[in-house]
Amino acid sequence: MISSARQVLGDRKFVPDAMASSPAPDCFARNVYFDRDHAIQAAKLLPGEYFVSVRDMLLVTVLGSCVAACIRDVRLGIGGMNHFMLPDSEAAGRDAIGARYGTYAMDVLISHLLKLGARRESLEAKVFGGGNVLPGLVQANVGHQNAAFVEAFLATENIRITARDLAAGHPRKVYFFPATGRVLVKRLRSMHNETVLEREVQYRRRLTQAPNQADVELFN
């Protein structure tokens, strides 16, 4: 079945091996590498990115208050992941910017899967993140808003959530294997640097400054 999905793919700009020679679509993650720990090709997602694979790959991201939805077609064994954040409540109240960014992140991932031949009724989702980790934004509870949004969106789309690890007060590192649906989640109890927080603060700043466009398995 996966071979038929590859035929549907057609456009080489979506093939990881061709990323260096062809332009990638907006927000499609470009950081593709070989993961020695799992002996597999992998893609690392940063805030605002997504990635879809028709091959046996590993998708990796680190989440603070952001959320990642891992969605796959259980028949074809193809799937993808996104990594998104809604702005804080003040920004979200301004012409519903937050809902647009969250909705776009989900729509672009699902649409890409359907383009590859996935069927909506065969999709399942696993969702992660939404930790309350951004300094100075505890009262706004951005992580909780993100977690509530992704669950509500998937319920509206009638896409079943088969696993979730949301909210709480710690970052997470998520490993998703779309071919099998396996997910590993590492809860990061302590951070040795501020990389995750800095990325999310910068991403949130870009969202609030950008024009409004419509365009498990746990281990320690």
C-alpha positions as CSV (number, residue, x, y, z in Angstrom):
1,M,0.0,0.0,0.0
2,I,2.8,2.4,0.7
3,S,4.1,2.1,-2.9
4,S,0.7,3.4,-4.1
5,A,1.1,6.3,-1.8
6,R,4.5,7.1,-3.2
7,Q,2.9,7.2,-6.7
8,V,0.3,9.6,-5.5
9,L,3.1,11.8,-4.1
10,G,4.3,12.8,-7.6
11,D,5.8,16.2,-6.8
12,R,9.4,15.6,-5.7
13,K,9.4,18.6,-3.5
14,F,7.7,16.6,-0.8
15,V,10.3,13.8,-0.9
16,P,12.9,14.1,1.9
17,D,15.8,12.8,-0.4
18,A,15.1,15.6,-2.8
19,M,14.8,18.5,-0.3
20,A,18.3,19.8,-1.1
21,S,17.6,20.2,-4.8
22,S,13.9,21.2,-4.8
23,P,12.1,24.0,-2.9
24,A,10.0,22.8,0.1
25,P,6.5,24.1,0.7
26,D,5.9,26.7,3.3
27,C,6.6,25.4,6.8
28,F,7.8,22.0,5.7
29,A,10.6,20.9,7.9
30,R,14.0,20.8,6.1
31,N,16.2,19.3,8.9
32,V,16.5,15.7,7.6
33,Y,19.3,13.5,9.0
34,F,20.2,10.0,9.9
35,D,19.4,9.1,13.5
36,R,22.1,6.7,14.7
37,D,20.3,5.8,17.9
38,H,17.4,4.4,16.0
39,A,19.3,3.6,12.8
40,I,16.7,5.4,10.6
41,Q,16.2,8.5,8.5
42,A,14.7,11.3,10.7
43,A,13.3,14.8,10.4
44,K,13.5,17.3,13.2
45,L,10.6,19.8,13.5
46,L,11.0,23.3,14.9
47,P,8.1,25.5,16.0
48,G,5.8,26.3,13.1
49,E,6.9,23.4,10.9
50,Y,5.4,20.1,9.8
51,F,6.6,17.0,8.0
52,V,4.8,14.1,6.2
53,S,6.5,10.8,5.2
54,V,5.5,7.9,3.0
55,R,8.6,6.0,4.1
56,D,9.7,4.3,7.3
57,M,11.1,7.4,9.0
58,L,11.4,9.0,12.5
59,L,9.9,12.4,13.2
60,V,11.3,14.2,16.2
61,T,10.4,17.5,18.0
62,V,10.8,19.1,21.4
63,L,7.8,20.7,23.0
64,G,7.3,23.2,25.7
65,S,4.0,25.0,25.6
66,C,3.6,24.1,21.9
67,V,1.6,21.1,20.8
68,A,2.5,18.4,18.2
69,A,-0.2,16.3,16.5
70,C,1.0,13.0,15.1
71,I,-1.5,11.9,12.5
72,R,-1.4,8.7,10.3
73,D,-3.5,6.6,8.0
74,V,-3.6,3.2,9.7
75,R,-4.2,1.5,6.4
76,L,-1.4,3.0,4.4
77,G,1.2,3.5,7.2
78,I,1.8,7.1,6.1
79,G,1.7,9.9,8.5
80,G,3.1,13.2,9.7
81,M,3.6,15.6,12.6
82,N,3.2,19.3,13.1
83,H,4.5,21.6,15.8
84,F,2.5,24.7,16.6
85,M,1.6,27.3,19.2
86,L,-1.4,29.6,19.6
87,P,-0.5,33.2,20.6
88,D,-1.5,34.3,24.1
89,S,-5.1,35.1,25.0
90,E,-4.6,38.8,24.3
91,A,-3.3,38.2,20.8
92,A,-5.9,35.4,20.1
93,G,-8.7,37.8,20.9
94,R,-7.6,40.1,18.1
95,D,-9.5,38.9,15.1
96,A,-9.1,35.3,16.2
97,I,-5.4,35.2,15.1
98,G,-4.7,32.2,17.4
99,A,-7.5,30.0,16.0
100,R,-6.2,30.8,12.5
101,Y,-2.7,29.7,13.2
102,G,-3.7,26.6,15.0
103,T,-6.3,25.7,12.4
104,Y,-3.7,26.3,9.6
105,A,-1.2,24.0,11.3
106,M,-3.8,21.2,11.5
107,D,-5.3,21.8,8.1
108,V,-2.0,21.8,6.2
109,L,-1.0,18.4,7.8
110,I,-4.3,16.7,7.2
111,S,-4.6,18.1,3.6
112,H,-1.1,16.8,2.8
113,L,-1.9,13.3,4.0
114,L,-5.1,13.3,2.0
115,K,-3.1,14.4,-1.1
116,L,-1.0,11.3,-0.6
117,G,-4.0,9.0,-0.7
118,A,-5.0,8.9,3.0
119,R,-8.6,8.5,3.8
120,R,-10.1,10.7,6.5
121,E,-12.0,7.8,8.1
122,S,-8.7,5.9,8.4
123,L,-6.8,8.7,10.2
124,E,-5.8,8.5,13.9
125,A,-4.0,11.0,16.0
126,K,-1.7,11.2,19.0
127,V,-1.2,14.5,20.6
128,F,1.5,15.9,22.9
129,G,2.8,19.0,24.6
130,G,1.0,22.0,26.0
131,G,3.3,22.2,29.0
132,N,3.0,25.3,31.2
133,V,6.6,26.3,30.8
134,L,6.8,29.8,29.2
135,P,8.1,32.3,31.8
136,G,5.8,35.2,32.4
137,L,2.8,33.4,30.7
138,V,1.6,31.2,33.5
139,Q,-1.5,33.2,34.1
140,A,-2.4,33.1,30.3
141,N,-1.9,29.3,30.5
142,V,-0.8,29.1,26.9
143,G,0.0,25.4,27.1
144,H,-3.5,24.6,28.4
145,Q,-5.1,26.7,25.5
146,N,-3.0,24.7,23.0
147,A,-3.9,21.4,24.4
148,A,-7.6,22.2,24.5
149,F,-7.5,23.5,21.0
150,V,-6.0,20.4,19.4
151,E,-8.4,18.1,21.2
152,A,-11.4,20.2,20.1
153,F,-10.2,20.5,16.6
154,L,-9.8,16.7,16.2
155,A,-13.2,16.1,17.7
156,T,-14.7,18.4,15.2
157,E,-12.9,16.7,12.4
158,N,-14.0,13.2,13.7
159,I,-10.4,12.1,13.9
160,R,-9.9,9.6,16.8
161,I,-7.2,10.4,19.4
162,T,-5.6,7.2,20.4
163,A,-2.9,8.6,22.7
164,R,-2.2,11.9,24.5
165,D,0.3,13.4,26.9
166,L,-0.8,17.0,27.4
167,A,-0.4,19.9,29.9
168,A,1.7,19.5,33.1
169,G,4.7,21.6,33.8
170,H,7.6,20.1,31.8
171,P,8.9,20.1,28.3
172,R,8.8,16.9,26.2
173,K,10.8,15.3,23.5
174,V,8.6,13.3,21.1
175,Y,9.7,10.6,18.7
176,F,7.0,9.5,16.1
177,F,7.4,6.5,13.7
178,P,4.6,7.1,11.1
179,A,4.9,3.7,9.5
180,T,3.9,1.9,12.7
181,G,2.3,4.6,14.8
182,R,4.8,4.1,17.6
183,V,5.5,7.1,19.8
184,L,8.2,7.6,22.4
185,V,7.9,10.6,24.8
186,K,10.7,11.7,27.0
187,R,9.6,14.1,29.7
188,L,12.4,16.6,30.3
189,R,12.4,17.1,34.0
190,S,15.3,19.5,34.0
191,M,16.7,21.7,31.2
192,H,20.4,22.3,30.9
193,N,19.9,25.3,28.6
194,E,17.1,27.6,27.5
195,T,16.9,26.5,23.9
196,V,13.3,25.2,24.0
197,L,12.0,28.3,25.8
198,E,14.0,30.6,23.5
199,R,12.6,29.0,20.4
200,E,9.0,29.2,21.6
201,V,9.4,32.8,22.8
202,Q,10.8,33.7,19.3
203,Y,8.1,31.8,17.5
204,R,5.3,33.5,19.6
205,R,6.9,36.9,18.8
206,R,6.8,36.1,15.1
207,L,3.1,35.0,15.3
208,T,2.0,38.2,17.1
209,Q,4.0,40.4,14.7
210,A,3.1,38.6,11.5
211,P,0.1,39.8,9.4
212,N,-3.1,37.8,9.9
213,Q,-3.2,35.2,7.1
214,A,-5.6,32.4,6.4
215,D,-3.0,31.0,4.1
216,V,2.6,6.2,24.5
217,E,5.2,5.4,25.5
218,L,7.1,7.3,28.2
219,F,10.7,6.9,29.1
220,N,13.2,8.9,31.2
